Amino acid sequence: MVEHFALEVVLPDESPDMPPERLAELAAHAETLGYQRVYLPDHVLPPGAYGMDAYGGVYEPLVALSYIAARTRTIELGTSVLVVPLRDPFVLAKQVATLDRLSGERFALGIGVGWDRVEFASVGSDFTDRGARTDEAIRLLRHLFEGEGPFEGRYHGYETGVFEPRPRRRVPIVVGGMSDAAVRRAARFGDEWQAVGVDPDGFAARLARLRSWSDRPVRPTVRIAYPSGDVAKVVEEARAFGEAGAEAVAVWFSPVDGFADRMAEFAEAVR
């Protein structure tokens, strides 16, 4: 049981009509309300329109978080989640290390393997080996950030090369997902695990499985939604996840209309 869990926010990035300034304004407001971290979602080339039903990530998350970092001071920044196998891991490492330095060491890299086969095909990325490529990308990022010498992998490797800026601390990796593969990935590589689309009982069962696979100190967290309705029900749900072991609850308050009000209402009600 976690009696006091951290509050986090999944920012609304589903509308091409929303100005990017709104993301920064909401992040700054979350900071004043005492939220610990804000997240942005990710899709590169979805087969359907961006919107609340399936696809978020209108503004590229790493670029947008750099902008948000300049408009905030203390709140942590993260991705929920970045589709790693759609990206070159060397470029991703450079982006992550740069964003972490620019933000004053406030960035957490939330990763996922993706789920939309059509999106992978559209960008010319193999869908079938996305899990293996994600695992290797994590190992490569850690090597570039913390290791020395060459790296040899199945998909990527190098003999010589200088990587800078080297992060001045261990950049947290948040592994998102509910599948056995995702939970194993969190147990093996993650600093945090973010569950989604699950009830508290299911979360507790998955957390027990994660603990059985590793004794590493992986921080368990969950992502839920509060689009509208009774705040008391969402507070009850969040507290139930805390009872089940979640150390942080990230809430998606979309749509944009009323987002700030629901975010403030939830923060006040849950404490």
Order of alpha helices (4+ residues) and beta strands (2+ residues): beta-alpha-beta-alpha-beta-beta-alpha-beta-alpha-alpha-beta-beta-beta-alpha-beta-alpha-beta-alpha-beta-alpha
